[in-house]
């Protein structure tokens, strides 16, 4: 069931033959779902438009496969019996059909992802080193930032700002949270800029925080979850969690607070636990803090350190500090 150039529409075949040899090898290897080396080949294809397009096709294929699986499950629930062997062959067929359809027809998700991945590469390449503002003392090479975190580096606009957001702009966000963050940093003995970068990343500059059942903002600046030991107010949101490098969406309960000061105070108490001792010890500089907090397992995202570092070094972060009028 391999997909060859001869089976493609004329326009697609012409485009494929025009690809550079390295890009063709990387993208062509993922045309058959049973080729276990196909996705690995995409990893070595770089950030070329051809590779990004092939990755987007894989996402489209996964979506189509879920649709087909739901149809099969509905048929089974209706009392359509089938053997285990038949189910296995149908699953194999559905996977290959989904992949082939995604390569011949754009269902929409792939094109959006292609634009986001392309924009993420441009954003990471253009991030300026703001080591002095971050308190690192040295300029390191900016890390590549995933598309979602790249969006968080941008200032808020009238279209994407919540009515109850913490601040109407990044500089307003800094003005509102920095007094409490400065107090927390002094108590912990760390750089306030590292904590500020973490709050900005976790909330998208105060625009995105879990909401309570009545729709109010949780004012949860650091994404602290509500475990069994939490007896206060709660909010819920769908988040992406990583387990052994695999991302999955989960509905998660978060702590909710009455004020910014309560939120930062709870975060200070959490950071005082032995789990984060190494991060606190390295936190005299902003860069040391964000690298330490990521290494301590604060978030399941394997790119958490890169995202925090990019936030520290972004023009938005630097401009928000200068525009807030807050003395550091």
C-alpha positions, 0 to 999 in steps of 0.5 A: 500500500506504498504511496508512489509519485505515480499515484499522486495528482499531477500537481502534487507529483510535479511538486514532489519531483521538484524537492531537493533530494534531502527533503524528498528523502525525509518527507517520502519516508513517512508516506507509509504508516508501517515504516517505523523509520519514517518519522525519524527521517522527518526529524533529520529533514531540518526546518525546510518548508517541505519537512514542515508540510510533511509533519503537518500531513502527519497531524492531519492523518492522526485526526482522520484516523481518530474519525475512522476509529470512532466510526468503527467503534460506533459500528461495533456498538450497534452490534456488528460482530467481527473477529480480532483478525478483522479488527486488526486488518481494518485498523491497518487499513484505516491508518494507511488510508488516513495517511494517504488522504492527508497527502492528497487533500488538506483538511485544514489542521495541517495548513494551520500547523505549517504556518505556526511551525514556520512562524515559530522558527522565525520568532526563535531566529529573531529573538535578541539576547537580553542577558543584561536584563535577565541578569545572566551576565552572558549571552547564550544561543537562543533555543528554538521555541515551539509555536505555542510558546512563541505566541506567548512572547508577543504582546497582548492585543485587543482581540486576545485579551480577556476582560479580567486579564491581569493587565491590558498589556505586558507592561501592565502585567509587570506593574501588577504582579511585580510587587508581590513577585519582588517580595517572593524573590526576596524571601526565596533569595532568587532573581525576581526576573526569573519568577516574572518570566515564569509567570508571563509564560504560564499565563501568556502575560496574564491573558490565559488562566484557568477559570472557576465554575462561575467563569471567574479568573483563578489568578493562578499565575504559576499553573499550580495544580489542585491536588488532594491536599488542596482544600481551597477554591478550584478551577479547571482547564484542558492542558497538554501533559508530557509522559515519556516525551509523548504529549496528551491533552488532559482536563486538570484541576488548578488552584484558584486564588482571591488575589495576586498576592495570595497566588504568589504567596502560595507559589513561595510556599511551594518553592520552599519545599526540598524538591526545588532546593537546587533551583533556589540555590541556582536562582541568584541570576534569572537564567540560573533560576529558569534552568534550575526550575525546569531541571527540578521537574516543575513542568512535564514539558521537556522544552520548559527551560527553552521556553523560559529562556526565550521569554527572558531574552525576548524583546517583549520581556525587555520592553515590558520591564522598561514600560512598567515603571517598576524599579527592580 
